[in-house]
Amino acid sequence: MNFSRKLKRNNLKKQKKQFKKAMNGVSKRLDSLGDNCRACGKSFNKENDSLNSWVVYVVDNDPRLVCPTCKEEIDRLRQDYMEEENVEINQTGSGKT
């Protein structure tokens, strides 16, 4: 029984160490993002609820921090683009038949 407890304790220590290492990596990456929105320049506060609303986009292996307002604009533009693509496909598809 003692050996079993020792193994469990060692496994917990290893998991805790791996977790801390992973969190350090995440912290370093968050620090490298900067403190402003890449699109509009709005400042990013790491201490309040903005962590849940801000988004990180990765373009060509370059992480970009984006505020909620700019994210909505990006999503709207992406949706408009997809709708235009669908209209073009439908127009060219109906002319072939």
N, C-alpha and C positions, 0 to 999 in steps of 0.2 A: 504494500500500500504506500509506503514511503517513497519508493522508486517512482511509482505512478504520479504522485503529487509533484515530485521533482521534475519529471518530464513535462507536466502541464505548466509548471512555473517557468521552465526554460522556454517553452513554446510561446507563452505569453510575453516574455521578455523579448524574444525575437520579433514577434508581431509588433510590439510597441516600438522597437527600434526601426523597423521598416516603415511604420506609419510616420514617425518623426522625420525620417529621411525623405519620404514622399512629400510631407508638408513643407519641409525646407525648400524643396524644388519648386513647389507651387508658389511659395512666398517670393522666391527669387524671380519667377516668371511674372508675377503680379507687379513687382517693383520695376521690371524692365518695360512694362507697358506705358509708363508715364502717368501724368496726373491730369491730362486733358483729353477731351473728345477729339479724335483724329479729324472729324468732319467740320465741327463748328468751333472747337476750342473751349467749350464749356469745361469748368474745372471739376475734377472727380475727387470726392471725399471718401476715403477708404474706411472711415469710422462709422458712418451712418448706414441707413437702409439702401443706399445706392448700389451696394454690392449685388443685390438681387435684381435690380432693374437695368443695370448697364450690361453691355454685351461685348464680347471679344470676337472679332472676325479675323480669320487668318487668310491673308492674300499673299501668294507666292512666298510662303514660309515667313511672313512678316505679320506678327499679331498687331491688331488695331483695336483700340478701345473706342467704343461708340456709345453715346448717351441715348436714353430712351426716345427722345424726340427725333434724333437722326435715324435711329433704328426703325421707327415707324415710317419715316420718309423712304428709307431704303426698301422696306417691305412693300410699300405702296408702289414704288417705281418698278420693283421686281414683278409685282402682280400685273401692272400695266403692260410690261414687256411680254409676260407670258400670254396675256390676252391678245396682244397684237400678233404674236407668233401663231396662236390658235386660229385667228381670223385669216391670216395669210395661208395657213395650211388648208383651211376649209375652202377658201377661194380657189386655190390651185387644184385641190382635190375634186371640186365639183366641175371644173372645166374639162377634166380628162375623161369623164364618163359619158 
